[in-house]
């Protein structure tokens, strides 16, 4: 089932606010998919999803390799028969304000503040597709 990225149904948005481990799929330079577990926050008002990460991670390197336009990625979560996927174009943000905002959003969704990490960056996904059954 398709959803409006900027105006999701209340149930779909509520599902994205629950605490779930998600997956992020990025393209490797050879085009094959690289999927890893992550924490994701969804901001429909801005049309963005965010994933905090270490700047040296493979997922970050995959996104950077797709520059300048960014990488086409997907984030997904599931629980029982409920599932939700968000897709869009990802870029890596390194500025302190973007990282601090993403960390605060992560702490709100997951109920804990991540450990300090001077190498933290944000994979920011400009969303253009949402689907799922929530």
C-alpha positions in Angstrom: 0.0 0.0 0.0 1.3 3.4 -1.0 1.5 6.3 1.4 2.0 10.1 1.0 5.5 10.8 2.3 4.6 14.3 3.5 1.1 13.4 4.9 1.2 9.8 6.2 -1.9 8.2 7.8 -1.9 8.4 11.6 -1.3 4.7 11.9 1.6 4.8 9.5 3.2 7.7 11.4 2.5 6.1 14.7 4.3 2.9 13.5 7.4 5.0 12.6 7.4 6.5 16.1 7.4 3.1 17.8 10.8 1.7 18.8 11.9 -0.7 16.1 15.2 -1.8 14.7 15.1 -0.9 11.0 17.2 -1.8 7.9 19.0 0.6 5.6 19.8 -0.6 2.0 22.4 1.3 0.1 24.0 0.5 -3.3 27.6 -0.7 -3.3 29.8 0.8 -6.0 29.2 -2.4 -8.1 25.4 -1.9 -7.8 24.7 -4.7 -5.4 22.6 -4.0 -2.3 24.2 -3.6 1.1 21.7 -4.0 3.9 22.4 -3.3 7.6 20.4 -2.8 10.8 20.0 0.8 11.9 17.9 3.2 13.9 15.8 5.5 11.7 13.8 8.7 12.4 11.1 9.9 10.1 10.2 13.6 9.7 7.2 13.8 7.3 7.1 17.6 7.7 10.5 17.9 6.1 10.1 14.9 3.9 13.3 13.3 5.5 14.4 10.2 7.2 17.7 10.2 9.2 20.2 7.6 10.2 23.1 8.4 12.5 26.4 6.6 11.8 30.1 6.6 12.0 31.8 8.4 9.1 33.9 5.4 8.4 31.1 2.9 8.0 30.4 1.0 4.8 26.9 2.5 4.5 28.4 6.0 4.6 31.0 5.1 2.1 28.4 3.7 -0.2 26.3 6.9 0.0 29.4 9.1 -0.6 30.5 6.9 -3.6 27.2 7.9 -5.3 27.9 11.6 -5.1 27.2 14.3 -6.3 23.5 13.4 -6.5 23.4 11.0 -3.6 22.5 7.4 -3.4 19.1 5.8 -4.0 18.3 4.1 -0.7 15.5 2.4 1.3 14.8 2.1 5.0 12.4 -0.5 6.3 10.9 -1.8 9.6 8.6 -4.6 10.4 6.7 -6.2 13.3 4.5 -9.2 12.7 2.2 -8.3 9.7 3.0 -4.6 9.9 5.7 -3.2 7.8 6.8 0.2 6.4 9.4 1.3 3.8 10.6 4.7 3.0 12.7 5.4 -0.1 14.6 8.4 -1.4 17.9 10.0 -2.3 20.5 10.0 0.5 23.4 12.3 1.2 25.8 12.5 4.2 25.7 15.6 6.5 28.6 16.4 8.7 27.7 19.8 10.1 27.3 19.9 13.9 23.7 21.2 13.8 22.5 18.4 11.5 24.3 15.8 13.6 22.9 17.2 16.9 19.4 17.3 15.5 19.6 13.7 14.3 21.0 12.5 17.6 18.1 14.3 19.5 15.5 12.7 17.1 17.2 9.3 17.6 17.1 9.7 21.4 13.4 10.7 21.3 12.4 7.6 19.2 14.7 5.0 20.8 14.5 6.3 24.4 18.2 6.6 24.9 21.0 9.0 24.1 23.7 7.4 21.9 27.2 7.4 23.2 29.3 10.5 22.2 31.1 9.9 18.9 33.3 12.6 17.3 33.1 10.7 14.0 29.3 10.7 13.9 27.6 11.8 10.7 24.0 11.7 9.4 22.7 9.9 6.4 19.8 12.2 5.4 17.3 10.8 3.0 15.1 13.1 0.9 12.0 10.9 0.7 9.9 10.4 -2.4 8.2 7.1 -1.8 6.5 5.5 1.2 4.7 2.2 1.4 3.6 -0.3 3.9 0.9 -1.8 6.0 0.7 -0.3 9.5 
